[in-house]
Amino acid sequence: MKILKYENSPVVITEKGSFSYTAKKEGFYHFEVYEYDFKIGNLYFGFRPLIITNTFEVVNG
């Protein structure tokens, strides 16, 4: 599961292998990647973080 966050609020949440996103706002973003053993409905079991990136700034120009 991959989550792209803008100023610590989720913008994109996906389980796809890859995705693209065009930033609509300037500011600070970061990625969080999680894995889980299995899920039933909206419940995830064995949910654990794999990667949490440092923040990066998006600016126009």
C-alpha positions in Angstrom: 0.0 0.0 0.0 1.4 3.4 -1.0 0.3 6.7 0.4 1.3 10.1 -0.9 0.8 12.8 1.7 0.7 16.6 1.3 1.4 18.5 4.5 0.7 15.2 6.3 -2.8 14.7 4.8 -3.3 11.8 2.4 -3.6 12.8 -1.3 -3.3 9.4 -3.0 -3.8 5.9 -1.4 -3.2 3.0 -3.8 -2.3 -0.7 -3.8 -1.1 -0.5 -7.5 2.5 -1.3 -8.4 3.0 2.1 -9.9 1.0 5.4 -10.3 1.6 9.0 -11.3 0.4 12.2 -9.7 0.6 15.8 -10.9 1.0 18.0 -7.9 -1.7 20.7 -7.8 -0.3 22.6 -4.9 3.1 23.8 -3.8 4.2 22.6 -0.5 5.8 19.6 1.3 5.0 16.0 0.3 6.2 12.6 1.5 5.6 8.9 0.7 4.7 6.1 3.1 4.8 2.5 1.9 3.2 -0.3 4.0 2.8 -4.0 3.7 0.2 -6.3 5.2 -0.3 -10.1 5.5 -4.0 -10.1 4.3 -7.1 -8.0 4.4 -10.8 -8.7 4.9 -12.9 -5.8 3.6 -11.3 -2.7 5.0 -9.5 -4.5 7.8 -5.7 -5.0 7.3 -3.9 -7.8 9.3 -0.2 -7.7 9.9 0.0 -4.0 8.7 3.5 -2.6 9.1 5.6 0.2 7.6 8.3 -0.5 5.0 9.3 3.0 3.9 8.6 6.5 5.1 10.5 9.1 3.0 11.8 12.5 4.1 9.6 15.4 3.0 10.3 17.0 -0.3 9.2 20.4 -1.5 7.2 21.0 -4.7 7.5 24.5 -6.2 6.4 26.1 -9.4 9.1 27.4 -11.7 
